[in-house]
Amino acid sequence: MTSKIFSLEQKLTDQLVLLKSRFSAVAIKGEFEAEGSSCRDLLRLRRLTVQQNIPLYLKIGGVEALRDLKDAIDLGVDGLIAPMVESAFGVVKFTGAVESIFGKQKLFKSINIETRESVDNIDEILEVAKRK
């Protein structure tokens, strides 16, 4: 079993090297939400991204997913992605939740615009987001 894990890790490392060198990948995204990744999966991915000097961004399960944010700080992620932000209020909730866990730590933050409501509110969302 251990050799199988090492073989999979080597394949993943090879893919990370390829993504970075051939396709100019700037970061890798992991998530708890849709992929159902475990903390162990993300810890392994984090170790490999550190070895290859590739930032790891974590998509959390909601704009205020405090459990995910606590895991993110333990993992030492380089950035966070909030899903389905539909309003300026969602940006405020996301940045407030991040600050409650990470304090003033410098961290890449982004939001997903996924719905018609998000698009309808894009000007207000961006106005608030650029100040955060």
N, CA, C and O atoms as a Tinker XYZ file with bonds, in Angstrom:
   528  protein
     1  N      0.829000   -1.203000    0.000000    73     2
     2  CA     0.000000    0.000000    0.000000    64     1     3
     3  C      0.866000    1.257000    0.000000    63     2     4     5
     4  O      0.590000    2.211000   -0.727000    81     3
     5  N      1.920000    1.248000    0.827000    73     3     6
     6  CA     2.790000    2.424000    0.910000    64     5     7
     7  C      3.448000    2.719000   -0.431000    63     6     8     9
     8  O      3.550000    3.880000   -0.828000    81     7
     9  N      3.897000    1.673000   -1.137000    73     7    10
    10  CA     4.535000    1.908000   -2.440000    64     9    11
    11  C      3.530000    2.466000   -3.451000    63    10    12    13
    12  O      3.894000    3.253000   -4.324000    81    11
    13  N      2.268000    2.055000   -3.326000    73    11    14
    14  CA     1.236000    2.582000   -4.220000    64    13    15
    15  C      1.036000    4.081000   -3.978000    63    14    16    17
    16  O      0.888000    4.851000   -4.927000    81    15
    17  N      1.032000    4.489000   -2.716000    73    15    18
    18  CA     0.884000    5.910000   -2.381000    64    17    19
    19  C      2.065000    6.702000   -2.916000    63    18    20    21
    20  O      1.885000    7.769000   -3.502000    81    19
    21  N      3.280000    6.185000   -2.718000    73    19    22
    22  CA     4.459000    6.888000   -3.230000    64    21    23
    23  C      4.429000    6.988000   -4.748000    63    22    24    25
    24  O      4.843000    7.999000   -5.315000    81    23
    25  N      3.940000    5.942000   -5.405000    73    23    26
    26  CA     3.820000    5.968000   -6.863000    64    25    27
    27  C      2.823000    7.043000   -7.304000    63    26    28    29
    28  O      3.079000    7.779000   -8.257000    81    27
    29  N      1.690000    7.130000   -6.609000    73    27    30
    30  CA     0.698000    8.158000   -6.930000    64    29    31
    31  C      1.250000    9.558000   -6.665000    63    30    32    33
    32  O      1.011000   10.484000   -7.440000    81    31
    33  N      1.986000    9.704000   -5.570000    73    31    34
    34  CA     2.579000   11.007000   -5.262000    64    33    35
    35  C      3.599000   11.402000   -6.321000    63    34    36    37
    36  O      3.693000   12.574000   -6.686000    81    35
    37  N      4.363000   10.435000   -6.815000    73    35    38
    38  CA     5.337000   10.741000   -7.858000    64    37    39
    39  C      4.636000   11.169000   -9.139000    63    38    40    41
    40  O      5.084000   12.095000   -9.816000    81    39
    41  N      3.537000   10.497000   -9.474000    73    39    42
    42  CA     2.768000   10.890000  -10.658000    64    41    43
    43  C      2.203000   12.299000  -10.494000    63    42    44    45
    44  O      2.221000   13.094000  -11.434000    81    43
    45  N      1.709000   12.601000   -9.312000    73    43    46
    46  CA     1.181000   13.938000   -9.054000    64    45    47
    47  C      2.294000   14.978000   -9.146000    63    46    48    49
    48  O      2.104000   16.047000   -9.726000    81    47
    49  N      3.442000   14.669000   -8.580000    73    47    50
    50  CA     4.589000   15.578000   -8.672000    64    49    51
    51  C      4.968000   15.817000  -10.126000    63    50    52    53
    52  O      5.220000   16.954000  -10.527000    81    51
    53  N      5.010000   14.757000  -10.910000    73    51    54
    54  CA     5.333000   14.893000  -12.337000    64    53    55
    55  C      4.324000   15.804000  -13.042000    63    54    56    57
    56  O      4.700000   16.625000  -13.879000    81    55
    57  N      3.048000   15.656000  -12.701000    73    55    58
    58  CA     2.014000   16.500000  -13.307000    64    57    59
    59  C      2.160000   17.962000  -12.873000    63    58    60    61
    60  O      1.959000   18.873000  -13.677000    81    59
    61  N      2.505000   18.184000  -11.614000    73    59    62
    62  CA     2.724000   19.558000  -11.141000    64    61    63
    63  C      3.883000   20.213000  -11.883000    63    62    64    65
    64  O      3.797000   21.372000  -12.287000    81    63
    65  N      4.962000   19.462000  -12.058000    73    63    66
    66  CA     6.124000   19.977000  -12.793000    64    65    67
    67  C      5.717000   20.320000  -14.223000    63    66    68    69
    68  O      6.082000   21.379000  -14.733000    81    67
    69  N      4.968000   19.437000  -14.869000    73    67    70
    70  CA     4.504000   19.667000  -16.235000    64    69    71
    71  C      3.598000   20.902000  -16.308000    63    70    72    73
    72  O      3.769000   21.747000  -17.187000    81    71
    73  N      2.651000   21.001000  -15.397000    73    71    74
    74  CA     1.742000   22.157000  -15.398000    64    73    75
    75  C      2.500000   23.472000  -15.240000    63    74    76    77
    76  O      2.174000   24.472000  -15.879000    81    75
    77  N      3.504000   23.451000  -14.388000    73    75    78
    78  CA     4.271000   24.677000  -14.144000    64    77    79
    79  C      5.192000   25.004000  -15.321000    63    78    80    81
    80  O      5.235000   26.145000  -15.780000    81    79
    81  N      5.921000   24.010000  -15.803000    73    79    82
    82  CA     6.925000   24.280000  -16.837000    64    81    83
    83  C      6.328000   24.451000  -18.235000    63    82    84    85
    84  O      6.737000   25.342000  -18.980000    81    83
    85  N      5.382000   23.617000  -18.586000    73    83    86
    86  CA     4.851000   23.643000  -19.950000    64    85    87
    87  C      3.654000   24.575000  -20.120000    63    86    88    89
    88  O      3.471000   25.176000  -21.179000    81    87
    89  N      2.849000   24.689000  -19.077000    73    87    90
    90  CA     1.611000   25.461000  -19.190000    64    89    91
    91  C      1.593000   26.706000  -18.313000    63    90    92    93
    92  O      0.576000   27.394000  -18.229000    81    91
    93  N      2.709000   26.997000  -17.665000    73    91    94
    94  CA     2.854000   28.204000  -16.832000    64    93    95
    95  C      1.795000   28.309000  -15.736000    63    94    96    97
    96  O      1.309000   29.401000  -15.440000    81    95
    97  N      1.443000   27.179000  -15.138000    73    95    98
    98  CA     0.488000   27.201000  -14.026000    64    97    99
    99  C      1.027000   28.102000  -12.925000    63    98   100   101
   100  O      2.208000   28.047000  -12.583000    81    99
   101  N      0.152000   28.927000  -12.380000    73    99   102
   102  CA     0.580000   29.863000  -11.334000    64   101   103
   103  C      0.133000   29.412000   -9.949000    63   102   104   105
   104  O      0.647000   29.914000   -8.949000    81   103
   105  N     -0.811000   28.477000   -9.867000    73   103   106
   106  CA    -1.282000   27.962000   -8.587000    64   105   107
   107  C     -2.114000   26.706000   -8.833000    63   106   108   109
   108  O     -2.522000   26.413000   -9.957000    81   107
   109  N     -2.348000   25.982000   -7.754000    73   107   110
   110  CA    -3.213000   24.808000   -7.777000    64   109   111
   111  C     -4.380000   25.078000   -6.837000    63   110   112   113
   112  O     -4.198000   25.620000   -5.746000    81   111
   113  N     -5.582000   24.697000   -7.267000    73   111   114
   114  CA    -6.775000   24.875000   -6.438000    64   113   115
   115  C     -7.202000   23.535000   -5.867000    63   114   116   117
   116  O     -7.353000   22.549000   -6.589000    81   115
   117  N     -7.392000   23.521000   -4.564000    73   115   118
   118  CA    -7.999000   22.375000   -3.893000    64   117   119
   119  C     -9.298000   22.849000   -3.275000    63   118   120   121
   120  O     -9.534000   24.051000   -3.157000    81   119
   121  N    -10.137000   21.909000   -2.882000    73   119   122
   122  CA   -11.388000   22.334000   -2.249000    64   121   123
   123  C    -11.997000   21.221000   -1.428000    63   122   124   125
   124  O    -11.795000   20.036000   -1.694000    81   123
   125  N    -12.743000   21.631000   -0.428000    73   123   126
   126  CA   -13.539000   20.696000    0.359000    64   125   127
   127  C    -14.908000   20.525000   -0.276000    63   126   128   129
   128  O    -15.511000   19.456000   -0.179000    81   127
   129  N    -15.398000   21.561000   -0.918000    73   127   130
   130  CA   -16.784000   21.663000   -1.367000    64   129   131
   131  C    -17.164000   20.563000   -2.368000    63   130   132   133
   132  O    -17.774000   19.569000   -1.974000    81   131
   133  N    -16.830000   20.714000   -3.612000    73   131   134
   134  CA   -17.305000   19.803000   -4.662000    64   133   135
   135  C    -16.450000   18.545000   -4.788000    63   134   136   137
   136  O    -16.969000   17.466000   -5.074000    81   135
   137  N    -15.156000   18.679000   -4.577000    73   135   138
   138  CA   -14.267000   17.536000   -4.755000    64   137   139
   139  C    -14.326000   16.576000   -3.582000    63   138   140   141
   140  O    -13.953000   15.410000   -3.708000    81   139
   141  N    -14.793000   17.062000   -2.443000    73   139   142
   142  CA   -14.860000   16.218000   -1.262000    64   141   143
   143  C    -13.497000   15.800000   -0.756000    63   142   144   145
   144  O    -13.347000   14.714000   -0.195000    81   143
   145  N    -12.499000   16.650000   -0.948000    73   143   146
   146  CA   -11.150000   16.337000   -0.489000    64   145   147
   147  C    -11.114000   16.295000    1.032000    63   146   148   149
   148  O    -11.775000   17.086000    1.704000    81   147
   149  N    -10.343000   15.374000    1.555000    73   147   150
   150  CA   -10.153000   15.309000    3.003000    64   149   151
   151  C     -8.974000   16.201000    3.383000    63   150   152   153
   152  O     -8.202000   16.627000    2.525000    81   151
   153  N     -8.849000   16.471000    4.665000    73   151   154
   154  CA    -7.690000   17.239000    5.136000    64   153   155
   155  C     -6.401000   16.498000    4.790000    63   154   156   157
   156  O     -5.397000   17.117000    4.435000    81   155
   157  N     -6.435000   15.188000    4.893000    73   155   158
   158  CA    -5.249000   14.384000    4.572000    64   157   159
   159  C     -4.873000   14.554000    3.097000    63   158   160   161
   160  O     -3.696000   14.705000    2.770000    81   159
   161  N     -5.870000   14.528000    2.209000    73   159   162
   162  CA    -5.611000   14.735000    0.778000    64   161   163
   163  C     -4.962000   16.094000    0.541000    63   162   164   165
   164  O     -3.979000   16.213000   -0.190000    81   163
   165  N     -5.533000   17.114000    1.174000    73   163   166
   166  CA    -5.023000   18.472000    0.966000    64   165   167
   167  C     -3.662000   18.671000    1.618000    63   166   168   169
   168  O     -2.840000   19.434000    1.111000    81   167
   169  N     -3.416000   17.999000    2.729000    73   167   170
   170  CA    -2.097000   18.073000    3.364000    64   169   171
   171  C     -1.036000   17.475000    2.442000    63   170   172   173
   172  O      0.054000   18.029000    2.295000    81   171
   173  N     -1.360000   16.354000    1.831000    73   171   174
   174  CA    -0.433000   15.727000    0.876000    64   173   175
   175  C     -0.207000   16.652000   -0.322000    63   174   176   177
   176  O      0.927000   16.841000   -0.760000    81   175
   177  N     -1.290000   17.227000   -0.847000    73   175   178
   178  CA    -1.167000   18.156000   -1.969000    64   177   179
   179  C     -0.343000   19.371000   -1.564000    63   178   180   181
   180  O      0.480000   19.850000   -2.344000    81   179
   181  N     -0.557000   19.870000   -0.356000    73   179   182
   182  CA     0.199000   21.036000    0.118000    64   181   183
   183  C      1.692000   20.728000    0.169000    63   182   184   185
   184  O      2.513000   21.537000   -0.261000    81   183
   185  N      2.036000   19.566000    0.693000    73   183   186
   186  CA     3.450000   19.188000    0.769000    64   185   187
   187  C      4.077000   19.173000   -0.624000    63   186   188   189
   188  O      5.199000   19.644000   -0.809000    81   187
   189  N      3.357000   18.637000   -1.589000    73   187   190
   190  CA     3.887000   18.558000   -2.952000    64   189   191
   191  C      3.957000   19.932000   -3.616000    63   190   192   193
   192  O      4.900000   20.206000   -4.358000    81   191
   193  N      2.981000   20.794000   -3.364000    73   191   194
   194  CA     3.030000   22.135000   -3.967000    64   193   195
   195  C      4.164000   22.957000   -3.367000    63   194   196   197
   196  O      4.788000   23.756000   -4.065000    81   195
   197  N      4.430000   22.768000   -2.090000    73   195   198
   198  CA     5.569000   23.465000   -1.468000    64   197   199
   199  C      6.869000   22.988000   -2.107000    63   198   200   201
   200  O      7.738000   23.798000   -2.425000    81   199
   201  N      7.005000   21.677000   -2.296000    73   199   202
   202  CA     8.215000   21.130000   -2.914000    64   201   203
   203  C      8.440000   21.688000   -4.312000    63   202   204   205
   204  O      9.583000   21.874000   -4.728000    81   203
   205  N      7.362000   21.957000   -5.040000    73   203   206
   206  CA     7.474000   22.458000   -6.414000    64   205   207
   207  C      7.336000   23.978000   -6.503000    63   206   208   209
   208  O      7.316000   24.542000   -7.597000    81   207
   209  N      7.244000   24.631000   -5.354000    73   207   210
   210  CA     7.120000   26.097000   -5.293000    64   209   211
   211  C      5.918000   26.599000   -6.109000    63   210   212   213
   212  O      6.024000   27.537000   -6.899000    81   211
   213  N      4.787000   25.948000   -5.888000    73   211   214
   214  CA     3.531000   26.326000   -6.540000    64   213   215
   215  C      2.535000   26.681000   -5.438000    63   214   216   217
   216  O      2.291000   25.861000   -4.554000    81   215
   217  N      1.963000   27.864000   -5.467000    73   215   218
   218  CA     0.975000   28.229000   -4.447000    64   217   219
   219  C     -0.240000   27.294000   -4.479000    63   218   220   221
   220  O     -0.622000   26.774000   -5.527000    81   219
   221  N     -0.828000   27.100000   -3.303000    73   219   222
   222  CA    -2.051000   26.310000   -3.182000    64   221   223
   223  C     -3.172000   27.223000   -2.709000    63   222   224   225
   224  O     -3.072000   27.857000   -1.658000    81   223
   225  N     -4.240000   27.284000   -3.499000    73   223   226
   226  CA    -5.431000   28.051000   -3.146000    64   225   227
   227  C     -6.528000   27.058000   -2.769000    63   226   228   229
   228  O     -6.675000   26.011000   -3.400000    81   227
   229  N     -7.286000   27.396000   -1.743000    73   227   230
   230  CA    -8.346000   26.520000   -1.263000    64   229   231
   231  C     -9.702000   27.177000   -1.461000    63   230   232   233
   232  O     -9.951000   28.278000   -0.971000    81   231
   233  N    -10.571000   26.487000   -2.186000    73   231   234
   234  CA   -11.959000   26.947000   -2.328000    64   233   235
   235  C    -12.731000   26.418000   -1.128000    63   234   236   237
   236  O    -12.815000   25.210000   -0.902000    81   235
   237  N    -13.289000   27.344000   -0.370000    73   235   238
   238  CA   -14.005000   26.953000    0.838000    64   237   239
   239  C    -15.470000   26.662000    0.512000    63   238   240   241
   240  O    -15.935000   26.953000   -0.591000    81   239
   241  N    -16.189000   26.090000    1.467000    73   239   242
   242  CA   -17.543000   25.620000    1.220000    64   241   243
   243  C    -18.623000   26.678000    1.245000    63   242   244   245
   244  O    -19.790000   26.364000    1.009000    81   243
   245  N    -18.278000   27.906000    1.521000    73   243   246
   246  CA   -19.237000   29.006000    1.558000    64   245   247
   247  C    -18.516000   30.260000    2.008000    63   246   248   249
   248  O    -17.370000   30.187000    2.453000    81   247
   249  N    -19.165000   31.405000    1.902000    73   247   250
   250  CA   -18.468000   32.657000    2.222000    64   249   251
   251  C    -18.066000   32.746000    3.688000    63   250   252   253
   252  O    -17.151000   33.496000    4.031000    81   251
   253  N    -18.732000   31.995000    4.556000    73   251   254
   254  CA   -18.403000   31.993000    5.983000    64   253   255
   255  C    -18.072000   30.593000    6.494000    63   254   256   257
   256  O    -18.416000   30.267000    7.630000    81   255
   257  N    -17.431000   29.780000    5.710000    73   255   258
   258  CA   -17.127000   28.402000    6.098000    64   257   259
   259  C    -15.962000   28.389000    7.089000    63   258   260   261
   260  O    -14.820000   28.127000    6.712000    81   259
   261  N    -16.261000   28.672000    8.352000    73   259   262
   262  CA   -15.216000   28.816000    9.368000    64   261   263
   263  C    -14.411000   27.541000    9.561000    63   262   264   265
   264  O    -13.197000   27.607000    9.753000    81   263
   265  N    -15.054000   26.389000    9.516000    73   263   266
   266  CA   -14.320000   25.126000    9.670000    64   265   267
   267  C    -13.282000   24.986000    8.545000    63   266   268   269
   268  O    -12.143000   24.592000    8.795000    81   267
   269  N    -13.673000   25.305000    7.330000    73   267   270
   270  CA   -12.736000   25.253000    6.204000    64   269   271
   271  C    -11.606000   26.253000    6.396000    63   270   272   273
   272  O    -10.453000   25.949000    6.087000    81   271
   273  N    -11.919000   27.437000    6.901000    73   271   274
   274  CA   -10.886000   28.454000    7.124000    64   273   275
   275  C     -9.905000   28.011000    8.199000    63   274   276   277
   276  O     -8.706000   28.265000    8.087000    81   275
   277  N    -10.400000   27.354000    9.234000    73   275   278
   278  CA    -9.503000   26.838000   10.280000    64   277   279
   279  C     -8.588000   25.763000    9.705000    63   278   280   281
   280  O     -7.398000   25.726000   10.017000    81   279
   281  N     -9.139000   24.894000    8.871000    73   279   282
   282  CA    -8.303000   23.887000    8.210000    64   281   283
   283  C     -7.305000   24.554000    7.264000    63   282   284   285
   284  O     -6.161000   24.114000    7.151000    81   283
   285  N     -7.740000   25.608000    6.591000    73   283   286
   286  CA    -6.866000   26.317000    5.646000    64   285   287
   287  C     -5.649000   26.902000    6.347000    63   286   288   289
   288  O     -4.540000   26.848000    5.814000    81   287
   289  N     -5.846000   27.461000    7.537000    73   287   290
   290  CA    -4.702000   28.037000    8.250000    64   289   291
   291  C     -3.752000   26.931000    8.697000    63   290   292   293
   292  O     -2.535000   27.112000    8.677000    81   291
   293  N     -4.308000   25.775000    9.103000    73   291   294
   294  CA    -3.465000   24.635000    9.473000    64   293   295
   295  C     -2.682000   24.109000    8.279000    63   294   296   297
   296  O     -1.538000   23.679000    8.426000    81   295
   297  N     -3.290000   24.141000    7.100000    73   295   298
   298  CA    -2.627000   23.668000    5.881000    64   297   299
   299  C     -1.585000   24.655000    5.364000    63   298   300   301
   300  O     -0.700000   24.284000    4.593000    81   299
   301  N     -1.694000   25.905000    5.789000    73   299   302
   302  CA    -0.759000   26.918000    5.301000    64   301   303
   303  C     -1.000000   27.290000    3.852000    63   302   304   305
   304  O     -0.051000   27.515000    3.100000    81   303
   305  N     -2.269000   27.358000    3.452000    73   303   306
   306  CA    -2.571000   27.694000    2.056000    64   305   307
   307  C     -2.117000   29.113000    1.726000    63   306   308   309
   308  O     -1.946000   29.951000    2.611000    81   307
   309  N     -1.929000   29.355000    0.455000    73   307   310
   310  CA    -1.485000   30.668000   -0.025000    64   309   311
   311  C     -2.646000   31.572000   -0.401000    63   310   312   313
   312  O     -2.476000   32.784000   -0.528000    81   311
   313  N     -3.822000   30.991000   -0.579000    73   311   314
   314  CA    -4.964000   31.797000   -0.969000    64   313   315
   315  C     -6.272000   31.075000   -0.729000    63   314   316   317
   316  O     -6.314000   29.861000   -0.528000    81   315
   317  N     -7.342000   31.860000   -0.757000    73   315   318
   318  CA    -8.687000   31.338000   -0.526000    64   317   319
   319  C     -9.620000   31.792000   -1.635000    63   318   320   321
   320  O     -9.469000   32.882000   -2.187000    81   319
   321  N    -10.581000   30.943000   -1.951000    73   319   322
   322  CA   -11.578000   31.249000   -2.970000    64   321   323
   323  C    -12.958000   31.043000   -2.343000    63   322   324   325
   324  O    -13.258000   29.974000   -1.813000    81   323
   325  N    -13.783000   32.074000   -2.412000    73   323   326
   326  CA   -15.156000   31.970000   -1.909000    64   325   327
   327  C    -16.078000   31.608000   -3.064000    63   326   328   329
   328  O    -16.026000   32.245000   -4.116000    81   327
   329  N    -16.920000   30.595000   -2.883000    73   327   330
   330  CA   -17.838000   30.210000   -3.951000    64   329   331
   331  C    -19.100000   31.060000   -3.959000    63   330   332   333
   332  O    -19.519000   31.579000   -2.924000    81   331
   333  N    -19.695000   31.195000   -5.122000    73   331   334
   334  CA   -21.037000   31.728000   -5.313000    64   333   335
   335  C    -21.326000   33.011000   -4.527000    63   334   336   337
   336  O    -22.320000   33.099000   -3.805000    81   335
   337  N    -20.459000   33.985000   -4.677000    73   335   338
   338  CA   -20.714000   35.293000   -4.071000    64   337   339
   339  C    -21.740000   35.999000   -4.947000    63   338   340   341
   340  O    -21.501000   36.237000   -6.131000    81   339
   341  N    -22.883000   36.331000   -4.355000    73   339   342
   342  CA   -23.987000   36.901000   -5.131000    64   341   343
   343  C    -24.267000   38.361000   -4.822000    63   342   344   345
   344  O    -25.099000   38.991000   -5.474000    81   343
   345  N    -23.566000   38.905000   -3.820000    73   343   346
   346  CA   -23.844000   40.290000   -3.430000    64   345   347
   347  C    -22.625000   40.888000   -2.745000    63   346   348   349
   348  O    -21.691000   40.180000   -2.369000    81   347
   349  N    -22.656000   42.203000   -2.594000    73   347   350
   350  CA   -21.598000   42.888000   -1.849000    64   349   351
   351  C    -21.559000   42.370000   -0.415000    63   350   352   353
   352  O    -20.487000   42.264000    0.179000    81   351
   353  N    -22.720000   42.048000    0.140000    73   351   354
   354  CA   -22.788000   41.502000    1.492000    64   353   355
   355  C    -22.005000   40.192000    1.584000    63   354   356   357
   356  O    -21.360000   39.933000    2.601000    81   355
   357  N    -22.050000   39.366000    0.544000    73   355   358
   358  CA   -21.278000   38.129000    0.515000    64   357   359
   359  C    -19.785000   38.392000    0.597000    63   358   360   361
   360  O    -19.057000   37.650000    1.257000    81   359
   361  N    -19.323000   39.447000   -0.069000    73   359   362
   362  CA   -17.906000   39.827000   -0.001000    64   361   363
   363  C    -17.552000   40.233000    1.425000    63   362   364   365
   364  O    -16.513000   39.831000    1.949000    81   363
   365  N    -18.409000   41.024000    2.049000    73   363   366
   366  CA   -18.177000   41.470000    3.427000    64   365   367
   367  C    -18.127000   40.263000    4.366000    63   366   368   369
   368  O    -17.256000   40.189000    5.233000    81   367
   369  N    -19.050000   39.325000    4.199000    73   367   370
   370  CA   -19.066000   38.123000    5.045000    64   369   371
   371  C    -17.795000   37.299000    4.839000    63   370   372   373
   372  O    -17.208000   36.816000    5.807000    81   371
   373  N    -17.367000   37.134000    3.585000    73   371   374
   374  CA   -16.157000   36.369000    3.274000    64   373   375
   375  C    -14.924000   37.018000    3.889000    63   374   376   377
   376  O    -14.162000   36.359000    4.597000    81   375
   377  N    -14.726000   38.291000    3.624000    73   375   378
   378  CA   -13.516000   38.950000    4.129000    64   377   379
   379  C    -13.525000   39.029000    5.653000    63   378   380   381
   380  O    -12.471000   38.943000    6.283000    81   379
   381  N    -14.701000   39.190000    6.250000    73   379   382
   382  CA   -14.794000   39.195000    7.709000    64   381   383
   383  C    -14.447000   37.844000    8.307000    63   382   384   385
   384  O    -13.741000   37.767000    9.312000    81   383
   385  N    -14.941000   36.782000    7.694000    73   383   386
   386  CA   -14.635000   35.433000    8.171000    64   385   387
   387  C    -13.146000   35.135000    8.033000    63   386   388   389
   388  O    -12.535000   34.563000    8.935000    81   387
   389  N    -12.564000   35.526000    6.896000    73   387   390
   390  CA   -11.126000   35.308000    6.690000    64   389   391
   391  C    -10.327000   36.058000    7.751000    63   390   392   393
   392  O     -9.408000   35.498000    8.349000    81   391
   393  N    -10.670000   37.307000    7.983000    73   391   394
   394  CA    -9.936000   38.098000    8.976000    64   393   395
   395  C    -10.107000   37.526000   10.381000    63   394   396   397
   396  O     -9.185000   37.614000   11.191000    81   395
   397  N    -11.260000   36.945000   10.685000    73   395   398
   398  CA   -11.474000   36.377000   12.020000    64   397   399
   399  C    -10.557000   35.187000   12.286000    63   398   400   401
   400  O    -10.246000   34.899000   13.441000    81   399
   401  N    -10.127000   34.501000   11.251000    73   399   402
   402  CA    -9.239000   33.342000   11.402000    64   401   403
   403  C     -7.786000   33.704000   11.102000    63   402   404   405
   404  O     -6.892000   33.306000   11.849000    81   403
   405  N     -7.536000   34.441000   10.040000    73   403   406
   406  CA    -6.179000   34.738000    9.587000    64   405   407
   407  C     -5.643000   36.066000   10.114000    63   406   408   409
   408  O     -4.459000   36.359000    9.944000    81   407
   409  N     -6.487000   36.869000   10.746000    73   407   410
   410  CA    -6.044000   38.185000   11.200000    64   409   411
   411  C     -5.661000   39.037000   10.001000    63   410   412   413
   412  O     -6.342000   39.028000    8.976000    81   411
   413  N     -4.579000   39.764000   10.139000    73   411   414
   414  CA    -4.113000   40.659000    9.064000    64   413   415
   415  C     -3.095000   39.983000    8.137000    63   414   416   417
   416  O     -2.447000   40.651000    7.331000    81   415
   417  N     -2.959000   38.658000    8.254000    73   415   418
   418  CA    -2.009000   37.923000    7.415000    64   417   419
   419  C     -2.286000   38.189000    5.939000    63   418   420   421
   420  O     -3.433000   38.150000    5.493000    81   419
   421  N     -1.214000   38.462000    5.184000    73   419   422
   422  CA    -1.354000   38.688000    3.745000    64   421   423
   423  C     -1.716000   37.358000    3.082000    63   422   424   425
   424  O     -1.047000   36.343000    3.271000    81   423
   425  N     -2.789000   37.399000    2.305000    73   423   426
   426  CA    -3.324000   36.182000    1.724000    64   425   427
   427  C     -4.061000   36.528000    0.434000    63   426   428   429
   428  O     -4.812000   37.502000    0.388000    81   427
   429  N     -3.848000   35.736000   -0.608000    73   427   430
   430  CA    -4.591000   35.911000   -1.853000    64   429   431
   431  C     -6.046000   35.523000   -1.592000    63   430   432   433
   432  O     -6.320000   34.461000   -1.034000    81   431
   433  N     -6.966000   36.381000   -1.995000    73   431   434
   434  CA    -8.398000   36.089000   -1.843000    64   433   435
   435  C     -9.085000   36.339000   -3.182000    63   434   436   437
   436  O     -8.798000   37.318000   -3.869000    81   435
   437  N     -9.989000   35.446000   -3.537000    73   435   438
   438  CA   -10.788000   35.659000   -4.742000    64   437   439
   439  C    -12.201000   35.151000   -4.498000    63   438   440   441
   440  O    -12.466000   34.409000   -3.552000    81   439
   441  N    -13.095000   35.572000   -5.378000    73   439   442
   442  CA   -14.491000   35.165000   -5.267000    64   441   443
   443  C    -14.954000   34.596000   -6.600000    63   442   444   445
   444  O    -14.472000   34.992000   -7.661000    81   443
   445  N    -15.882000   33.673000   -6.530000    73   443   446
   446  CA   -16.496000   33.133000   -7.740000    64   445   447
   447  C    -17.817000   33.845000   -8.006000    63   446   448   449
   448  O    -18.652000   34.002000   -7.115000    81   447
   449  N    -17.978000   34.264000   -9.236000    73   447   450
   450  CA   -19.229000   34.845000   -9.713000    64   449   451
   451  C    -19.882000   33.747000  -10.547000    63   450   452   453
   452  O    -19.411000   33.435000  -11.641000    81   451
   453  N    -20.978000   33.153000  -10.028000    73   451   454
   454  CA   -21.510000   31.932000  -10.632000    64   453   455
   455  C    -22.969000   32.006000  -11.052000    63   454   456   457
   456  O    -23.454000   31.098000  -11.727000    81   455
   457  N    -23.672000   33.043000  -10.681000    73   455   458
   458  CA   -25.115000   33.062000  -10.939000    64   457   459
   459  C    -25.527000   34.359000  -11.631000    63   458   460   461
   460  O    -24.767000   35.326000  -11.684000    81   459
   461  N    -26.731000   34.353000  -12.149000    73   459   462
   462  CA   -27.287000   35.567000  -12.768000    64   461   463
   463  C    -27.342000   36.694000  -11.737000    63   462   464   465
   464  O    -27.037000   37.844000  -12.053000    81   463
   465  N    -27.729000   36.365000  -10.507000    73   463   466
   466  CA   -27.782000   37.378000   -9.452000    64   465   467
   467  C    -26.401000   38.000000   -9.226000    63   466   468   469
   468  O    -26.284000   39.211000   -9.036000    81   467
   469  N    -25.363000   37.170000   -9.249000    73   467   470
   470  CA   -23.993000   37.678000   -9.110000    64   469   471
   471  C    -23.668000   38.667000  -10.220000    63   470   472   473
   472  O    -23.116000   39.740000   -9.973000    81   471
   473  N    -24.014000   38.295000  -11.433000    73   471   474
   474  CA   -23.743000   39.162000  -12.583000    64   473   475
   475  C    -24.537000   40.461000  -12.469000    63   474   476   477
   476  O    -24.015000   41.540000  -12.751000    81   475
   477  N    -25.790000   40.354000  -12.059000    73   475   478
   478  CA   -26.617000   41.557000  -11.893000    64   477   479
   479  C    -26.033000   42.507000  -10.848000    63   478   480   481
   480  O    -26.202000   43.723000  -10.944000    81   479
   481  N    -25.347000   41.948000   -9.852000    73   479   482
   482  CA   -24.788000   42.746000   -8.752000    64   481   483
   483  C    -23.287000   42.991000   -8.880000    63   482   484   485
   484  O    -22.649000   43.432000   -7.925000    81   483
   485  N    -22.720000   42.710000  -10.048000    73   483   486
   486  CA   -21.264000   42.729000  -10.199000    64   485   487
   487  C    -20.632000   44.074000   -9.846000    63   486   488   489
   488  O    -19.566000   44.100000   -9.231000    81   487
   489  N    -21.250000   45.177000  -10.213000    73   487   490
   490  CA   -20.657000   46.485000   -9.911000    64   489   491
   491  C    -20.516000   46.691000   -8.409000    63   490   492   493
   492  O    -19.468000   47.132000   -7.940000    81   491
   493  N    -21.559000   46.377000   -7.655000    73   491   494
   494  CA   -21.510000   46.532000   -6.200000    64   493   495
   495  C    -20.520000   45.545000   -5.581000    63   494   496   497
   496  O    -19.780000   45.897000   -4.662000    81   495
   497  N    -20.510000   44.320000   -6.082000    73   495   498
   498  CA   -19.584000   43.302000   -5.577000    64   497   499
   499  C    -18.148000   43.774000   -5.759000    63   498   500   501
   500  O    -17.351000   43.721000   -4.822000    81   499
   501  N    -17.819000   44.234000   -6.953000    73   499   502
   502  CA   -16.446000   44.668000   -7.232000    64   501   503
   503  C    -16.076000   45.922000   -6.456000    63   502   504   505
   504  O    -14.930000   46.071000   -6.032000    81   503
   505  N    -17.017000   46.811000   -6.268000    73   503   506
   506  CA   -16.752000   48.032000   -5.496000    64   505   507
   507  C    -16.336000   47.684000   -4.068000    63   506   508   509
   508  O    -15.376000   48.250000   -3.546000    81   507
   509  N    -17.044000   46.767000   -3.446000    73   507   510
   510  CA   -16.702000   46.349000   -2.083000    64   509   511
   511  C    -15.420000   45.519000   -2.087000    63   510   512   513
   512  O    -14.557000   45.708000   -1.230000    81   511
   513  N    -15.289000   44.602000   -3.045000    73   511   514
   514  CA   -14.131000   43.710000   -3.090000    64   513   515
   515  C    -12.823000   44.471000   -3.271000    63   514   516   517
   516  O    -11.813000   44.092000   -2.677000    81   515
   517  N    -12.813000   45.516000   -4.062000    73   515   518
   518  CA   -11.545000   46.226000   -4.303000    64   517   519
   519  C    -11.060000   46.966000   -3.059000    63   518   520   521
   520  O     -9.888000   47.334000   -2.981000    81   519
   521  N    -11.941000   47.186000   -2.089000    73   519   522
   522  CA   -11.535000   47.833000   -0.840000    64   521   523
   523  C    -11.085000   46.829000    0.211000    63   522   524   525
   524  O    -10.597000   47.226000    1.269000    81   523
   525  N    -11.238000   45.553000   -0.057000    73   523   526
   526  CA   -10.935000   44.525000    0.950000    64   525   527
   527  C     -9.569000   43.918000    0.761000    63   526   528
   528  O     -9.172000   43.041000    1.528000    81   527
